[in-house]
């Protein structure tokens, strides 16, 4: 069985490394990290198209809504998960209504937030395998 391709966007290289590490520990091995939305979009256009895209809402060069729209134009099969420090339920609901797969808040204890993120990616990956 092929491992899902996961792209991670976060301006903070430590967050990128921690997310990648925890995904690797949970048997996700095809992971690429990016520090900007435009860099990630460029890579998506060149291929391969990821199965999952984990992104902070504010990656500096593009908003979460614009990123989601551009990703959806490229491929409707990419599961976009936002992992953000914006604790705004209205923003989260708007993103989910627009097609995001999930919105997880980075808590004061980053490890707890990452654990929740990995748990949700694992759940979505099980569904991904069923429909692949």
N, C-alpha and C positions, 0 to 999 in steps of 0.2 A: 504494500500500500504506500502510495506517494505521500510524503509529508507536505502539509499545506505551506505555501509561500506566504510569509508575513513581512510586511514593511512597517517600520516604526518611524514616526516623525516627532522629534522633540528638540527644541533649541538647546536644551541642557544635555551635554554629552554624558554626564553621569546618569541621568534618567534613561537615556538610550541604552547605555551599558547594562544598567540594572534590569531593565525590561527584557533585553536580549538574554541576559544570564538566566533569569527566572523562566523564560520560555524554553531555553535550552535544557534546563534541569527537568522540565516537564515534557521533554521529547519533541520539541519543535526545533528543527535544525536548519531550516531554510529561511533565515531572517536577515534582512538588510535594514540598516538604520540610516536616517537622513536628518539633517539639521534644518532643512527648509522644505516648505510645501512645493515650491517650484522645482527643486532638485528631485523630489520624489515623483512629481508628475512627469518630468522629463524621462525618468527611469521607467515609469509605467508605460509611457508611449513607446519606448524602445523594447520593452519586454524583458522578462516575463511579467505578465499581469499577476499581481498578488491575489491570493484568496482572501487575505485579511489585511486591513490597513488600520494601524493603531496610531492615533495622532492627538497631540495636544490641541486644544481649540485655537490658541494663539501661537502660531509658529512664525510670527513676525512678518512674513511676506504675503500672507494670504489668510483670510478668515476661515474658520471652520465651515461656514456655510458655502463659501466659494469653493473650498477644497472638495466638499461633498458633491456639489453640483458638477464640478469638472471630472471627478472620479466617476460619477454616474453616467456622464456622457461617454467616457472611454469604455466602461464596462459596467453592466448592471449586476454582475456576479460578485463584485468585491464587497466584502462585509467591512464597513467602516465603523470603527469603535473609537470614540473620543475618550481620552484619559487626560482630564484637565483639572487645574486648580480652581477654575470658576465653579463655585458652589451655587449655581443659579438654576433652580428647578424649571423656570420658564424657558430658559435657553436649552436645557436638556430635552424638554418636551418638544420644543420646536425642531430640534435636530432629529429626534426620533421620528416625529411626524414627517420629516423631509426624507427619511430613508436610512438614517444611521442605525446600525445594529445595536448599539449600546452607548451609554454615556456614564462614565465612572469618574467620581471625584477623587482627585489626589488628596488624601487626608494629611494631617500634620505628621502622621507616621507613614512615610512613603511606602514602607514595606507592606503595610496593611492594604494600601490601595493597590499595589502591584499584585498582591496575593488575590485580591478580588478580580483584578483584570485577568490574571492567568486563569482563574476558575471560570470566568465567563468565556474566554477564548477556547478553553478546553470543551466547554458545553457546546459552543457554536461549531467547533471542529467536528464533534461527533455528528451533528446534524449535517455538516458539509460532507462527511464521508457517506452518509446515507443517501444523499442526493447527487453524488458525483457519478 
